[in-house]
Structures are given as C-alpha cells and as structure tokens.
Amino acid sequence: MAENESFPSVNRAQTRPKASNVKSSRKYERFGETIRYLTLDEWQKLLDCVEDYRHKLMFRMIYHLGCRVGEFVRIQVKHLDFNRSSVFIPADNTKTGHMRSSHLPAGVMNEVKSLLRREGRMLKRTESVLNPDEYLFRRSKRTGRRYSENRIRQIFQRYVIKAGLSREYGQDAMGRKLHQITIHSLRHSHIMHHIHNYKLPLPIVQKQVGHRTLRATSVYLNPSDEAVGEAYRAIKEK
C-alpha cells in the first residue's frame, strides 16, 4: 500500500498500531493521514477515457481484484480459475508473504478469456490454455516479458491526465511531483467502494485484498469526503 493512499481523513489515534501489530497502518501518517481514491463517478470517467482494450482490461482487473500493481504484473495464465472466477496470488508475489485467491467478476473473467483466445493462447471451444506459465499481460509477445510496475504506473497516469483527474499535492525529496491519484488508488478505490457503497462486511474485503489484519482494513471505515458532503447537502439550511 505504500505507493499512495486517498481522500478521507484518518484519525491518528485510531490508526496508530501497537508495536506487535502490522506496520502498514503507519503508512497513513507518512501521507498526511489520507486515503487517495477515485469516487465511483471518477472511476467511470477514467474508464471512458481509455480507448486501448488491453489497458482498460488491466485497470479493471487491478480495481476489481483490489490488488497491488506488483501482484498484478506477476499474474500468470495458470493463476486464473475460470470455474470459480478467481485469481490465485502466490505468497511470493505478495507484499505480506501470504497467498490468497481474489474474486473477479464473471464479466471481467469472460473478457480475459476473450483476450486469450484472440491472442491464440486459449482454445476457441474450451477453456484449455496452451502455455499456462506465460504472464497474462505481456509487454512483448516475442519474448513473453511482463510489464514492469513502473510501466503500468506511466500508462495509468497518462489516462488520469486525459480524464482531467490529475492533482498534485507536493514534491518528494528529489523534487518529483507527487500525484494524489496513481495506480495504487485503484486498490484504495476498490476498498472504499466495497465498504461504503456496496456495504460488504469488513472481513470479506480484508480477505479479497490480502490485508494481514482487520485493523488495516478498518482504516477505510472513516467517512469519505463524498459521504460528508452528501450528509450536509441533505440538511435544509436556514
């Protein structure tokens, strides 16, 4: 989660972990105690700007899996479970060192299968794949080389700018611009949307995104800026 966070403010007293707890909660202190995410409308606005089919599918997978970009780029064809519509993420590919299986909407999984068939990596009449050890998304068809995390970040940022969603909040120690919305915002957006908009139980979301503790997921329980705004707009001010 270290790459960035999103907009609802987080109370330090609520999120400061004890020494024995997972250290991910401390990261919010380094980023101004905010979680940087996309609203549902902003998420749709971003998707509407993505014309490249493969790029859009990559972003949709990252969002729906709620995964980290480092986990995503290492997905191999053999990690896909078409029957259960899930993606297996091995322990070696995770930040926490714990394997998990994350759900993928059936519609998105069907698009993944269409992509594999289009690229000649899956038989047309069955779900049999030809080279299961290949990376799902390859930057080079000839070498089979996967995308790097930085390349995915660059592609994503291009569409953020195109969608008019680019916002800067400062510079790092090397003078580079810090963006509020980055590829990691898709992970934050998944968690925020599924907790606040879709009302999923916290343990379900925790398991989907691979948080080690419920404490790490509970950080997202704080009201979002949108929720605060909607509550105040509902008041008929005199």
ROMARLO-524388 format. One record per residue: x, y, z of N, C-alpha, C, O, CB in turn. Coordinates in steps of 0.02 Angstrom, whole numbers, plus 50000, padded with zeros to 5 digits. Glycine has a CB too. Layout:
<gubas>
XYZXYZXYZXYZXYZ...
</gubas>
This chain:
<gubas>
500404994050000500005000050000500425006350000500145011849998499555000050058501065005550002501485011450014501465016449958501655022249969502195009250025501255014549898501325019049842500925025449851501185030849835501125015649779500325025249874499925031049887499285029149921499125023249927499775034849823498915033949944498285032549977497725036949949497755038749890498355033450052497195039049989496635042649959496285047850003496585049750053496145037849938495675050249989495455056550016495165056850086495275061950118494985059049973494805051950114494515052950180495045053550233495525049650233494045047250197494995058350277495505059150328495455053650379494925050950392495435065950362496035052050409496085046550456496315049150523496805052850526496555041050429495985047250576496165049350642496775045650666496785039450667495595048350691497305049250685497925046150704497845041550764498135036150766498455051350719497435043550812497345039550872497025032950855497135027850889496925043250923496605032850802496265026750783496725022050745496645015950748495655028250741497215024950708497605020750663498295019050687498625014750658497645023950597498555022550740499225021050761499255013950791498935012650841499465026250813499645009350760499665002450783500135001550842500605005350852499874997950727499984996450881500454994450933501044990950901501024989050843500104989750985501574990250940502204987650912502114980750882502454978950834502744987350965501644976850909501564970050886501114969550825501054964150796501294965750942500784974950805500314974650751500644975950684501214978150679499764979550762500254974550630500504975450563500714982650553500374987250576499974973350510501264983750518501534990450513501234994550456501385000450449502274990050503500784991450416500514995150359500105001150381500075006050345500084990550317499795000950439499385006550462499805012850470499535018350463499035004750527500445012150486500865017950497500965022050433501125027950436501545015850524500855018850376500985022250313500525028250304500715032950269500905017550256499945028050334499485033650325499765039950357499605045450336498805031950355500195039250408500485045050440500975048450392501065054550395500845043050506501305044650349501785047450303501445051050245501765055250212502245042050276500825049650232500475052650176499915057350199499385057650168500185047150131500045060950254499565065850275498925062950303498425066450309499405070350219498945056450320498385053150350497755053450306497205054450331498235056050418497845052750241497285052550195497345046450150497885043650140497255058950153496765044350123496735038650078496535041450010495985044050003496245033150102496965040949961496845044049896496515039049849496835034249826497495046649866495885040249834495505035449794495075039249743495035045349745495065030949838494765035549698494305038249649493585037149673493435031849699494415035149579493155042049663492455040949676492185036449620492535035349570492055047649679491585033849628491295029649575491225033549510491355030749456490615027049597491035039849514490975043949453491655045049421491715044949360490635050649470492155046249462492835047349435493105040949404493445041149353493305049749490492965035249435493175028849408492875027749339493215025549293492965023049456492225029249331491895028449267492175033449216492265031849157491135029249273492305039449239492595044649195493275042449169493435043549111492655051349232493675039349212494325036849191494245031449139494585031649087494715034249252493815026549152493715021049104493485023549037493685020948985493205016049132493055028749037492805031448974493355034448931493275035148870492275036748988493915036148962494475039248926494965034048898495415035748859494845044148971494895027848919495365022648899495115019248835494635015448837495465017348956495445020648780495235017748716495565011048702495285006948667495395022648661496155010048728496515003748717496184998148757496124998548818497255004448736495964992948722495594987448754495994984048809495734982548863495384982248702496624982748795497044979248843497174983548904497174981048960497704977148811497294989948894497404994448951496794994648996496844994449057497585001448926496214995248964495594995549004495494989049043495294989249102494984996848959495634983449012495554977049047496054976549105495874973849158495644971248999496654978949096497144978849150496904982949209496944980749267497824981549125496664988949196496434993249250495824990249285495774990549347496255000249223495374987249247494784984149277494974978349322494684977249375494294981849223495474974449300495694968849341496014971249406495864968549460496194964549302496444976249402496764978849462496234981449511496264980149571497264984449445495744985149484495214987849527494804982349558494704982249619494764992449486494554977749518494094972549544494454967649590494144965049637493774968849487495084966249578495454961849623495664965649686495784962549738496084959049588495704972249682495954976149738496674974549753496894974849811495524974849800497044972849701497734970549712498244976149704498084981549680497904964949663498844974849725499404979449715499674978449644499604973049615499964978249768499974983649617500214983249548500754977849542500804974649490500484989949526501164976949594501674971749592501384964749590501684960249561502134972349652500804963849621500454957449618500154956449548500164950949520499904956949672499884961749521499544961249457500014959349400499864954749361499204967849440500584962649395501024961349338501314954249339501584951949288501594966549337501274950949396501544944149401501014938649393501154932749403501884943249468500404940549376499884935649364500054931649301500174934449248499184938949357500064925049309500174920549253499514917249234499044917149274500714915149270499484914649174498864911549150498644905949197498044904949207498944908849078499114902349225498954896749269498634899049335498354894949371499564892749284498674905349350498384907949412497634909349405497304910949455498744914249433497374908849345496664910249333496244904049345496404898649320496554912749261495724904749385495244899249397494594901249363494204905149391495144897849474494484898549303493894900549264493244898149295492734901549290493954898049193493254892349327492644889649358492414893849417491814895049425492764882449380492884896049458492714899949517492744907449505492594911449549493164898149574492954909349445493044916449427493484919949479493284924949509492364919949421494064917149489494534919949539495244919849512495394916549462494484916049605495674923449546496384923849528496794921949589496704924949643496574930949501497224917149582497664915049636498284919449636498604920549585497864907549629498444922049695499044926249702499524922749749499404922549810498854933449729500064919849723500534916049765500864920349818500924926449811501074912949721501084917249872501394920749927502004924749904502124930349928501594915849983502394921849858503004925249835502854931749798503284936049791503404920649790502244932449773502054938449735501734943849778501594949349754501584936549679501634942449842501284947149886501774950949930502334948849941500774943549928501534956449954501934960550000501954957450070502454958250106501644967650003501424954050088501374951250156501664944250162501754941750217500654951050177501814941050104502064934150106501534928950119501684923350139502584933650159500894930850107500334926150117499954925550051499754930550021499864928550174499844919350029499474918249967498734919649978498494919550035499574911049941498374921049924497654921949928497344920849860497694920749809497474928949954496694919949859496304919749797495804925449800495444926149848495944912849787495794929549748495354935349746494834934449692494974932049637495754941749735494224936549708493664935849661493724940849604493954946549614493004936849697493524938649544493494942949486492794942349456492564936749445494044941049433492444947949443491774947549415491764943149352492234943349312491514954549399491224939349343491174934749287491264938349220491564935749174490514931049288490984944349215491044948049153491764949749136491964949349078490644954349156492154951649187492854953149176493244946849158493674946949114493164956549238493084941349192493424935049176493264932849105493704930149070493214929549226492654933949082492484932249013492894936348963493074933848910491724933249000493024942648981493434946748937494164944348936494504944848885493404954148959494384941848993495064939048997495104932948950495594932148914495244937049069494594928748952494584922848908494554924948834494884921848792493984918348925494174930048820494144932548751494824935048728495034934048671493624938148745495184938448773495854940848757496324935048743496704935248694496124945148815496304929948784496734924148775496584920548709497044918348674496664919248833495954920048692495764916848629495994921048570496234918448520495004915648626495914927548576496104932148523496854931748510497084932448454495904939348540497244930648564497964930248558498214923148543498814921848540498294932848621497734918548535497914911648519498204907748577498574902948567498394911548463498044909848637498314906448697497804902148732497964898848782498574911648746497194902048707496664897748734496274894848675496144898348626496194901648782496094888448680495704885248627495024888548621494734890548671495634877648640494774888948561494154892748548493534889448579493084893048600494054893448475493504882948582492894879548605492934877148676492434874748704492754873848560493514877648707493594875548776493964880948815494144886148788493974868648781494084879548879494464884148920495184881748931495524883748978494124885148987495404877348886496084874748891496584880048866496494882848812496164868248851497094881248907497604886148888498224882448863498354876748882497794890748948498594885748819499154882448785499804883048825500184878248829499254885348716499944888848854500554889848891500394892948959500444899048967501044894448851500204888849007499964891449072500484895449111500304899449154499744885749114501134894449097501644898149134501764905149108502144908949138502294894249133501454906949052501534913649025501204918849070500714917349104501254913948954501484924749069501154930349104500514932049067500484931749006501624936549109500004933949105499354935549075499424941549028499194941348971498834936949129499734946849052499844952749010500584953248996500994954249040499584959149045500754952548932501454952748910501594959248873501214961248829501614946648866502134962348891502324968548856502624966748788502554970548740502834972548898502944960948785503234958648722502974951648706503084946948744504014958648726502624951048650502374944448630502944939848611502914933848622501884945248571503464942648581504024938548558504414935648616504584929748616504484942748514504564939748666504964937248723504544934848781504794931348825505434942748747503904936648782503474934648838503604938748900503374937048955503564927348853503974944248893504154948348950503544951848979503124954348941504694953548931503484952049044502914955249076503014962749080503554965349070502794952249146502464966149096502504973349109502864974449175502814970349221501794976549110503224979949180503514981949244503004986149282502534988849253504174985949233503094986549348502644990749388502664998049364502145001249359502844990349462503265000549349503325007549328502975008849261502695014149251504065009349322503005003949216502665004949151501905005449161501585009549128502834999149103501635001349205500915001649219500745008449250500225011449234500694995849266501175010749295501065017349326501055022849273500635027349276501605018749378501515022549226501565027649174500935027649130500665032849114502185026449131500725021649110500125021049068499515023849104499125027649076500005013749047499455022049168498875024249207498875031849214498355035049206498885020949276499455034649229499495041949240499305045749177499035051349181500185043849263499465042949120499285046149057498525046849050498275052049028499565042048997498165041649070497435041949066497135046349121496615049449111497145034949071497455046549179497225051049232497235058249208496775062149220497665050149296497785060049174497845066849147497315067949093497005073349091498545068049119497225063049051496735063648996496025064549023495625068148994496765057448951495875061249080495215061649110495115067949152494575069149178495085055549152495645071949158495605078049198495585076749272495305080749310494995081849178495885071249294495865069249364496545070149398496625068249456495645062149371497035073049363497705073649390497715079349441497535085049426498215074949334497945077749502498005082649555498665081349591498825075649608497405082449604499045086649602499685085949636499625088649707499245093249720500245089749597500015085649753499985088049822500665089549851500735090649912499635082849865501175089749809501845091349834502385088249793502275086049736501915089249905502985088149821503565085149788503925080649837503895081549898504045090649761504285075649809504675071349853505365074349864505495079949841504735064149823505805070749897506465073349914506885074849853507365078749857506825068449958506725071849796507095072849735506765078049690506985079149633507175066349697506245081249715505905086349676505405083849626505155087649585506415090349640505235077349629504745074649583504045075949608503925075849669504855067049573503585077249563502895078849581502555072749612502645067149589502505081249520502165073849664501775068649696501045069349675500745074649683501845068949773500765063949648500085064049622499605060849673499755055749703500055060449555499025063949680498525061149726498235054649698498095050049737497975066249738498155054349633497865048349602498405044649563498675047349515497265050249556498555038649583499035034449547498735027449540498165026349561499725034049584499105022949511498845016149500498635012949566498165009049567499365011749465498985014549621498805011549685498125014049710497815010949754499345013049737497895019649682497245022249701496685017449681496145017649710497125029049668496805013149631496305008249612496185003149669495625001049680496515004549548496715001349704496644996849762496245000349816495774997549844497344994649789496425006649831496055010449881495335011349860494875011049901496385017249892495225012649795494545013749770494125007449780493545007849800494555015749696494415001649765494054995349775493824994649847493244993149860494504989349755494274995949893494104995049964493575000049986493084998250018494734995850008493665006449967493185011649986492495010149957491985010549992493425018449963492465008449893491815007149860491465001149890490855001349902491925006049786491834995849903491504989749927491314990050001490884986350023491964983849915491634994450038491434995450107490855000450111490354999050144492034997850150490925006250079490445011650088489875011450038489305013050056490805018250082490005009549975489465009549925489105002949921488485002749916489755011349858489484997449923489174990849915489064987249981488774981849982489614986549870489284990350035489134987950103489354980850117489014977150152488394988450116489934978850090490184972150105490484971950175490764976950198490714969950052490434966250209490734965550276491484966550273491814964550224490564958750307491754969550324492474971050326492914964850317493394965150279492644974450392492754959150350493184953250341493194950650269493694947850246492944947650386492644951650232492614949550162493104953650120493484950950080491904950150134493084960150130493524964650094494254963350113494704963450071493344971950106494364962250177495034960750202495334954750166495914954850144495024959450278494934949450159495174943350126495294944550051495774941950023494674937650136494864948350020494924949649948495574953249933495924951449885494334953849923495754958349972496334962549956496974960249991497514962749975496194969649976496924955350037497524952550067497824956450124498424956050136498024951850015497404960150161497654963350222497804958050274497424953350282497154968650249498354958950310498534954150362498054954450422497904949350453499254955350385497814960450439497384961250497496774965350479496764969050430497774964650555496254964550519495654968450511495784975750526495434980150501495084965750555496284977150568496464983950584496654987850521496464993650513497044984050634497034984650477497244987950415496654989850372496644995150340497734983550376496144985450369495554986750329495104991950362494784995850328495164980350317495084991950429494634996350465494825003750457494415008150470494634994550539495435005150434495635012050420495145015150371495015021150374496355012350393494885011150325494435013650272493725014950296493305017250257494425008750215493585013550359492915014650385492765022050395492185024050399492825011050451493285026250399493165033350409492755036150352492865034350294493835037050415492285040650367491845043450314492255046750259492755050150272491355048550345492035045750198492375048950142492145056150135491645058150165492235045150076492515060150097492315067050083491615067250051491225071750066492825070450038491475062450007490835062349973490265061050023489735064250019490825056949919490385056350070489865054850120489725060950164489155062350180490075048950163490255064450183490175070450223489785075750184489325078850211490865073250245489965076750121489625081650080488895080050070488465084450074489965082150013488745073650056488055071650046487635072650109487055074650106488025064350023487935071150166487575071950230487395079250242486845080850264487995069250288487875083650228487745090750239487265093650187486865098050203488395094650238487295091150126486835093550075486115091450089485635094750068487035090950006486035086050126485375083650144485035087950195484425087550205485415076550169485425092250229485145096750280484875102950245485215106050205485685098650333484265104650261483965110750235484185116550278483875118050329483195110250231484725119650257484995125150297484545131250293484275132950240485705126850274484475134450350484045140350354484465146650341484195152250342483685140850422
</gubas>
